[in-house]
Amino acid sequence: MAAASLSPALVAHLPTGMLVDGQWGPATGGRTFEVRDPATDEVLFDIADASPQDGRRALAAADDAAAAWRAVAPRERSELLRAVYARVVARADAFASLITAECGKPLAEARAEVAYGADFLRWYAEQAVRADGLVRRSPSGANRQLVHRRPVGPALLVTPWNFPIAMATRKIAPALAAGCPVVIKPAHATPLTTMLVAEVIRSELAERGLPAGVVNVVPTASSSDLVSPLLDDDRLRKLSFTGSTAVGRTLLGQAAGQVLNCSMELGGNAPFVVFSDADLDAAVDGATVAKLRNGGQSCVAANRFLVHDSLAREFAQRLAARFESLRVGPGTAEGVDVGPLIDADAVRKVAELVDDASDHGAQVLTGGERPEGAGSFFLPTVLSGVGADARVVREEIFGPVAPVVAFADDDEAIALANDTEYGLAAYAYTRSLDRAMRVTDDLEAGMIGINRGMVSDASAPFGGLKQSGLGREGGEAGLEEYLETVYVAL
């Protein structure tokens, strides 16, 4: 049963199988799994449930296409990606409606994600011709040094559910630009958008007479069963994973056997620091964006609101008033600001964190519960008087909950911000340029927003420090992840 919000034309042409060597088809044994609408819990589609054998077939197709794709001129790869970008933009409304159906986010947010995801296609179309090398005379004068870059080889791309087009294009585009064929394992909760992107690429490859096995898609309900055997296969030369730190650690251990090139974008616990001189109106605006994008289900979502004690009470009250003004409901409904969480388990986890904070003395200024009715909803919540050791501060929330913690001075603020194993994103609000520059030196995060609540940009490096990951996606650095360096002495 497809969502009523999806057009009949989209439903009729939406792939629901697995893509191997340019052909969509069923999984071995005809196995399927359900994809549900988190706003209603209704089944959208039954999707092919790829087996480990199917995964190996997909890797074989990518490996067979590797030499031919590597030989394709960078300009031709660039033009392919640019054409895919144009087709995605032309179908932006269809992609947005699909994201809302399977992920739940409001249509306005879904449209913004389509634009963001398409930007990776455009950016790496431009970067495909810029894999720079080096020729120079050696210091001894005895020879020349030639350094060039070549594709690392077949890549396994494991994407998360929360940004189904952006997380796919952020991996696929640089891989194809660099000359690497790919096997994509989309999240089982939101595979449909990734599969539609893959169909656009498949169609462009076919029209241009390019190798069919360059892009392969293997959706599955059991990621570990499919991924683990591929990590032991010597045909695989690259793993790019976005997901939790716990799963990332496991995959790194498994990848060690083949000494795989790995990119890991893992968990976060982003501090949002409001210094004593901050513009409070701007801080509340930024906090709303940083916290509630996709209902807080983002690895770069503000997780801990650290506010100078002279402003903490007023900030919390203003933020609560803003959250109360937001409309919660299905993403397809007019005027909805905050959609559902991805499933009932996500709601239970968020509720547990709020209850734990309340039990330890935090005050719920607004929200703190799920509304009545169907769907995986949780009200936008502001907690005041939260202790620095509360679970809601120590753990990644992944929901619309903003715990406010007061601090006394700048040193305490930085200490609290860095008191986590994670180091993905951080935000800070201050009118002082000097303080802003000190903060960018002292905060242990791979991305820092100063007086703004959003840092993501296709042209900028995205990634973290500490246990938030390895490598970068986006920007020039994203292409580097799919290239290896070769030195030749002449």
N, C-alpha and C positions, 0 to 999 in steps of 0.2 A: 504494500500500500504506500503510495507516494504522498508527500505532503500536498495539501490543496493549494498551497502558495506557489508550488512549482508549476511552470507552464507545461502543457501537454507536449510541446515540441522538445523541451529539455528532457522530460521524463522519457520520451520515446528514443532519444539518442544518447542517453547517459549510460556509459559503460558500467557494468556491474560484475564483470569477470576479472580475470587476471590478464595482464599484457606481457607476452613473451615473444620476442623476435618479430614484433610488428603485428601480432595477431591477438585479439581478445578471445578468451575462451574460459571454460569452466575449470575449477580446481580438480585435482585428481579425486576420483570417486564422487564428484559432484557436490562436495561439501560446501556449505554456506554458513554465514552468520548474519545476525540482524543488526542493522543500523537504525537507531531510534532518535526521534525528535525529543530533546531534553525538556522542551516546554510542555509537552503533552504525554511523553513516554510512549507515543504511538510508533509502530514500526514504519520506517520509510522505505527501505529496500532490503532484500536479501543479497548479500555480497559473497563472491567466491572466497572460500576459506582455504588459502594456499597451504600445501603441505611442505615438509622439508624437501621432498622430491621436486616439487614445483619450484622451490627456491633455487635448487641446483640447476634446474633447466633454465631459469632466468639468468643465473650467473654464467652458464655456458653460452647463452645467446650474447650476453655482454662481452664475454671473452672473445667470442668469434668475431664480434664487430670491432674489437679494440684496434687492431692494426689499420683497418680501413678508415675508422673515424680519426685516428691519430694523423693519417695522411691527408685528411681533408684540410684545405687551406684555412688559416685563421679567418680570413675575410668571409669565406663561405659559412663558417660556423657563426660568425657575427651576424650575417644576413639572416640565417635561420632564426636566431634568437630574436632579432628585431621583428621578423615576421610573426613569431609566436606572441611577442609583446602586443603587436597591433591587433591580433585576433582576440587576445584576452581582453584588451581594452574595449574592443567592439562588442564583446559579450559580457561586459561588466555587470549588467543587471542580472543576467542568468547566474553568473558566478556568485554574486552577492546573495541571491535568494537561496542558493544551494548551501552556502556557508551558514546562513540563518537557520535553515531547516535542520542541518545535522549538528551544528555547534551551539545554536541558540542566541547568538549575539544580535542586538538590534540591527535592522537593515542599514541604518546610517553608518554604524561601525563596520558592518560587513562590506559596504561599498568602500570605506576608507581602507580596509584590509586589501581589497582587490587592487586598488591603486598602489598601495605599498608593495604588494607582491609582484605586480607587473613591473614596478620600478627595478626589481632585481634582474628581470629579463632584459630591460633596456640598458641598465648599467653594465651588465656582463657582455651584452652585444658590443658595447663600446670597448670593454677591456679585453675582448678576445684577441685583438690584434696588438696587445701591449705586453706580451710576455717577454720582457727585456732580458738580454744577455750581456756579455762583456767580452771585449777583446783588448788586451793590453800587453806591453812588454814586461817581462818579469824584472824584479829589482836587480837581479844579477846581470841582466842584459843577454843571457844565454839563449833565451827562447821566448815565445809568445804564450800567453795564457788565454785560453778560450773557455768561457763559461756560458753554457746554454741551459735552457729549461725545457723539460719534456713532460708529457702527462704521466701521472703516477700509475694509471691503469684502471681496471674495472673497480667501481666504487659502490659500496652498499650505503644507502641513505635511509636512515631511520628517523622518521619525523613524528612530532607530537600532535595532539589533537586540537590544541587551543587556537592556532592560527593556520588553518589547513591549506590556504593557498600561499601565504607568505613563507611559511617554514619549508614548503616544497620548492618554491622557486629560489629561495635563498641557498638551497643546496644544488638543485638541478642546474641552474643557470651557470654558476662558476665551473661546475664539473664539465658541462658540455663545452663551454668556452675554452677550457684548458685542453680538451681532447679526450676526456674520460667518459666511457660509456657507463651507465648506471643501472642498478637494481634498487627500486624504491620500495620500502616497506612502510606504508602509511599507517597512522594510528587507527586501531580498530573502531574507535568511536566516531571518527570523521574521515573516512577514506574517500568519500565521493568527490570532493573538490579536487583532491590530488589526482584522482583518476580522470577527471575531466581535463585538467591541465595536461596530463600525459597523452590524452587523446588528441588534443590540439597539436602537441609536438609530433606524435606519431603521424598525423595527417600531413604535416609540413615535411617531415622526413620522406614520406612516400612520394609526395608531389615533386620533390627535388631529386629523387633517385638516390638518396643517401641511405646508409646502412640501417636496416630495420631494428636491429638489436641494440641500438644506442640507448634506448629508454625502455625499461621493463618495470612492471608494477606487480607486486605480490602482496595483496591484502591478506591478513590472517587474524584470527581471534587469539592465536597463541604466538606472540612474538618470539619468546625464547626458543620454542621448538623449531622455528624457521631460521632464526638468526644464528644460533649457536653452531650448527653444521657449516654454515657459510664462512664463519670466522676461522674454521679449521681447514678451509679449502685454499690451496696455494694459488688458485686463479684470482682470488680477491686480493686487491692491493691497497684498498682504502676503506675506512669506516668513518662515516660522519653521523653522529648521534646527537639528538636533542631530547632531553628528558631529565629524570631525577638523578641526583648524585648517586644514590644507592645503586640504581641500575647501571649508571655510567661506570662505577667502580667494577662491577661484575663484568661488563663488556671489555673494559681495559685488561682485566685479567685473562679473559678468553682470547683477546687479540694478541696477547704477548707471544703465544705459540708460533704465530706466523710473522711476528714483528711487524704488524700492520701499521701503516700510517693512519693515525687516529685524530679526528677532530671531535671535541666533546663540549657541548653547550649544556650545562647542567643547572642545578637548582640555584635559587637566590633567596636573599633575606634583606632586601634593600632598605637602608635607612633613609628617612626623609627628615632632614635636619632644618629646623626653623630657628635661626639665631635671633638675638634680642633686637637687632636693627632691621629685621625683615619687614617687607611690605605685606601686612597680614592678609589683605584682600587678594594679592597675587599668590600668596602661599596657599590660601584656601582653594583658589582656582586650580593651581598646580596639583594640589593634593587630590582633588577630585579626579583629575585626569590620571594621575600616577596610580591611584588606588583602584578606580572603577573601570578602567579599560578592560573590556571583556569580563566584566563583573569581578575583577581582581584576579582572574585566572591567567596570569602572565608571569613569566619568570623574572621580569623586570618591574613588576608591580611594587609600589611602595608597601613595605611590610610593617615597618616600625616608624612611628611618627615621634621623633625626638624634638621637643619644643622647649625653649628657654622658659624657666619657671615664671618669669614675669609675663609670659604670653600664653602659657599652656592652657589655662582655664578658658580664656577667651577664644583661642584657636579651636579647642575642642567643641565649644558651644557653637561657633560659627560653622564648623565642619558638620556638626550634627544637624543644624538648620538646613544646610545645603543638601545633605543626604536625604532629609525628610521631604524635600521638595521634588525629589526624583521619582519618576514613575517606574514601577517594577512590573514586568509582564512578558508575554511572548514577543520575540523580536519582530514578528510580522505586524504587531499592532501599532497603530498610529500613536506617536508621541512617547513611546516607551524609551526609557533611558538605560535601564539595567535589565538584562535578560536572565535566564536561568543558569545555574551551575550545570556542569556536564552530566551529572547523574546523581542518584540518591546517596551513593557513598560519599560523594563530595560534600553534599549537604550535611551528612552526619559528622564528617570530620570538622567542618567549620563550626557546627553547633557545639561540638565537644570543646573546641578551643575557647569559644565564648563562655561556655558554662564554667570551664576551669578558671578563666580570668575572673569571672563574677564570684566564684567560690573563694577566691583569694583577695577579695576586696575591691576589685575594679567596678566602676559604675557604668552601666549601660545607658548612654545618653539618648540613643535612638536605635531602633532595630533590635537585633539580638535573637531573632526567631524567624522561622519560615512561615510565610503566609498560608492561609488555607487554600485548598484546591489542588488540582493536578499539577504535575511538573516539578522540576528540581530547583525551586526558588529559595532564596534566603535574602532577607531584607538588608539593605545597606546599614552597616552598624558602626557606631563610634563608641569606643571604650575610653573612659577617663580614669586617671589614678592607677594606671597599670604599673606593676612592678617590673623591673628590668629582667627578672628571672622567670617571668610567667611563660607558660608554653606558647601563648599567642605571640610572644616576642621572640622566643628561641626557634620556633618552627616556621617553615614557609606556610602561609595561610592558604593561598590559592582560593580566595573568596573575598566578598565585599566587606571586610572588617578592618577598621582602622584603630589600632591601639595607640593611645597617646601617653608618652613617657616624658616626664619633666627632667631637665638637666640644669645645673647651676652655672657652668661656665664652659668656654670653648674646649678646654682640655677634656672635661667630662663628656662633652658631646662627641668628640672624636673617639674617645675610648669606648663609649657605648656603641657608636656606629660600627667600629671595627671588631667588636666582641661577638664574632660569629665565624663559623668555618667557611661561610660563603663570601664571595667578593665579586658579584656580577655587576649590579648597578647601585648607584647612590644619588641622592638629590639633596640640594642645599639651597636655602633662601637667605640672602643677606644683601644689604645695600653697599657693603664695603668691598671694594675691589681687592684690597690687601687681604681681607679675610677669605674672600673667594679663592684667591691664588694659593693661600696656605691650605685651604681645604682640599684643593685638587692635588696637592702634594701629599697630604696626610691620610685621606680616605683610601682604604684598601678595596678598591673596586675598579673593574675594567672599563666602566662607563660612568660618567658623572654628569648630572644635569645641574647647572647653576641657574637658579631662578626660572626653571622650566620643568614641567612634569612629564616630558616625553623625550627620549634620547634616540629612538630608532630611526635609522636612515639608511637606505640601500647603499649609499656612497661612503658610509662610515664603518669602521671595524666594530663588529659586535662580538663580545665575549667577555670572560671574567677571569678573576684571579683566584687563588687558593682552590677550594674544592668546588668552584663554580665552572671549572672546565679547562680545556686545552685548545689553543688555536683561536682563530677568529673567522667570522662570516661577515660578508659585506665588505665594501670598499676594495681597495687594491689587495688587501690582505686575504680576502676571500678566494681570489684566484690562486694565490700562492699555496693554499691548502691542497690543491689538486695538481701541483707541479713538483718535480724533483730536479735537483741541480746536478749537472754533469760538468766536470772540469776536464779539459783536454790540454795537455802540454804539447806545444808545437815547436 
